[in-house]
């Protein structure tokens, strides 16, 4: 896992090259919506794309993590099905339903049934490099390929890819410092239940941290976003919780009212737990900042696994679940 995490900056470069070659066959109707289907590492890739595209894409972008396509999908929808393995059963189920909608379907995978079906039906597809044993380590491929599809559909500008390139340079330059910081964060979290808070426009970062801590470190944790948590979860901070450690994921350019809220929230929460840390992003744009925090979080999850003496790659309980499902 440490080798796969270390390759993330390199993966961004490879993904940019793949995205450059993405083109789409002409569709019969103009696009009025974007639908992304994916689970796990591919699903969170969709969440990042949704956030990165929001300031530029004039169409609604909806991410689905389940078995079903919504009723509103039609011939005016650009539908992206993303699964690193190409065999994710929820995504394949959604794909089958999309075939009857008239939507423009684009498949993203390293192989598997998704690519086979796309080829057989003459659909657009993006084939990712194979050989990665943990799909969650392929976030760069997932995000940049999905962005590449949106660019090919003329829904987002080229400058987003310039930011991806900037993120790659930033991570390579700060690699040593990022790992050093990740070790310190892991030491704070190791004997606690991590709680992650972030501004609502970077919720994908908090979800990524949670998922990586779940899978790599084999720990439960939770996340929420500001300002929404101010209308519910904040009231739950009522008793001392020495078993909880809070990580505040922050950008220097968070919306000013959100930043004020987070400062007040931090003051309130620290009455009930002595374990609280602010983690600030680095970078010039939204993508650079997000990928900086992603890389830091991935390393944090790995160092947590080391401190807990668990195998960061092992996911036996998910393998068991899939085996039981296969019997039915």
Secondary structure as GFF3:
##gff-version 3
##sequence-region A 1 328
A	DSSP	alpha_helix	2	6	.	.	.	ID=ss1
A	DSSP	alpha_helix	8	20	.	.	.	ID=ss2
A	DSSP	beta_strand	33	37	.	.	.	ID=ss3
A	DSSP	alpha_helix	40	53	.	.	.	ID=ss4
A	DSSP	beta_strand	60	64	.	.	.	ID=ss5
A	DSSP	beta_strand	77	82	.	.	.	ID=ss6
A	DSSP	alpha_helix	89	98	.	.	.	ID=ss7
A	DSSP	beta_strand	104	109	.	.	.	ID=ss8
A	DSSP	alpha_helix	112	121	.	.	.	ID=ss9
A	DSSP	beta_strand	124	127	.	.	.	ID=ss10
A	DSSP	three_ten_helix	135	138	.	.	.	ID=ss11
A	DSSP	alpha_helix	139	152	.	.	.	ID=ss12
A	DSSP	alpha_helix	159	189	.	.	.	ID=ss13
A	DSSP	beta_strand	193	199	.	.	.	ID=ss14
A	DSSP	three_ten_helix	200	202	.	.	.	ID=ss15
A	DSSP	alpha_helix	203	217	.	.	.	ID=ss16
A	DSSP	beta_strand	221	226	.	.	.	ID=ss17
A	DSSP	three_ten_helix	228	231	.	.	.	ID=ss18
A	DSSP	three_ten_helix	233	236	.	.	.	ID=ss19
A	DSSP	beta_strand	244	250	.	.	.	ID=ss20
A	DSSP	alpha_helix	256	269	.	.	.	ID=ss21
A	DSSP	beta_strand	276	280	.	.	.	ID=ss22
A	DSSP	alpha_helix	286	308	.	.	.	ID=ss23
A	DSSP	alpha_helix	316	326	.	.	.	ID=ss24
###
